[in-house]
């Protein structure tokens, strides 16, 4: 297993590149090399892809491909006939020492969406995806390869939505309206 750091392109401004902070794996198994990624939220692969640029592959109705652009590999997904970039990475592994600053930035920097925003997502084997996020307005996003539905939700609905749709019980809103793990769930 080799470690790679990618620059997230999805939803970004090409003029303002983000740091390389997304971890993906290069895995060799029985003489074959694979691109494995289990942590890209609503766009996560369901299965590993063959390593490097190649053909279009389908996973539960979602289409993916890796292309080469300016010396980087770019993971793309299709929406209809349009291809969109998810992230780009140099096809050279990084040492473990590079993961710490990337993780530090993601989990502590004031401009990181993971510090100042809310996101929870889940994906089923049949290709359905569900995300609850305040990256924009607070909304529930349901997607499949064929449709996309967004529903605005209120902050007071968060504990119930987390429990019922994401199987994350025990959350509540504190007096300041922040989402916290309830006392009973902490035991």
SULJOGI-V730529 format. One record per residue. SS is DSSP state (@ for helix, = for strand, . for the rest). PSI is psi in whole degrees, 0 to 359 (NA if undefined). NEAR is the number of other C-alpha atoms within 8 Angstrom. Layout:
ss:psi:near
SS:PSI:NEAR
SS:PSI:NEAR
//
This chain:
ss:psi:near
.:130:6
=:149:8
=:140:12
=:144:14
=:129:14
=:154:13
=:119:13
=:128:13
.:333:13
.:124:8
.:8:4
.:166:9
.:117:7
.:334:6
.:344:4
.:77:6
.:145:9
.:162:8
.:161:7
=:106:10
=:356:13
=:123:9
=:132:11
=:167:12
=:143:11
=:121:13
=:130:10
=:129:9
=:123:7
.:42:4
.:2:5
=:148:7
=:138:10
=:151:12
=:111:13
=:135:12
.:119:11
.:10:8
.:41:6
.:34:8
@:228:9
@:347:10
@:13:6
.:139:9
.:146:10
.:333:8
.:160:6
.:156:9
=:152:8
=:144:9
.:137:8
.:178:8
.:145:9
.:208:8
.:168:6
.:132:8
=:143:8
=:137:8
=:110:11
.:40:8
.:343:8
=:138:10
=:136:10
=:155:12
=:159:12
=:129:13
=:166:11
=:132:9
=:120:7
.:41:4
.:1:6
=:156:10
=:137:14
=:121:13
=:127:12
=:156:13
=:155:12
=:140:11
=:103:8
.:236:4
.:354:5
=:131:6
=:137:8
=:144:9
=:135:11
=:305:12
=:164:12
=:145:13
=:151:12
=:138:11
.:44:7
.:130:5
.:156:9
.:152:9
.:156:7
.:329:7
@:334:6
@:343:8
@:323:11
@:310:8
@:326:8
@:316:12
@:321:9
@:313:9
@:311:10
@:321:12
@:353:9
@:336:8
.:134:9
.:336:6
.:2:6
.:131:11
@:334:9
@:344:9
@:316:11
@:14:8
.:178:9
.:133:10
=:129:10
=:139:8
=:161:11
=:157:10
=:140:9
.:160:7
.:335:7
.:2:5
.:352:12
.:143:11
=:147:12
=:132:12
=:142:13
=:120:12
=:154:13
.:24:10
.:82:9
.:223:5
.:155:7
.:118:12
=:158:11
=:124:12
=:120:11
=:127:11
=:154:11
.:173:10
.:339:9
.:342:5
.:164:6
=:130:8
=:129:7
=:135:8
=:122:7
=:141:8
.:162:8
.:157:7
@:326:7
@:341:6
@:346:8
@:308:10
@:317:13
@:318:8
@:318:9
@:317:12
@:312:12
@:319:9
@:334:6
@:2:9
.:42:7
.:77:8
.:165:10
.:358:10
=:152:13
=:167:10
=:133:11
.:183:8
.:333:5
.:1:5
.:11:7
.:146:7
=:124:10
=:158:8
=:126:9
.:159:9
@:315:6
@:325:6
@:338:9
@:345:6
.:NA:4
//
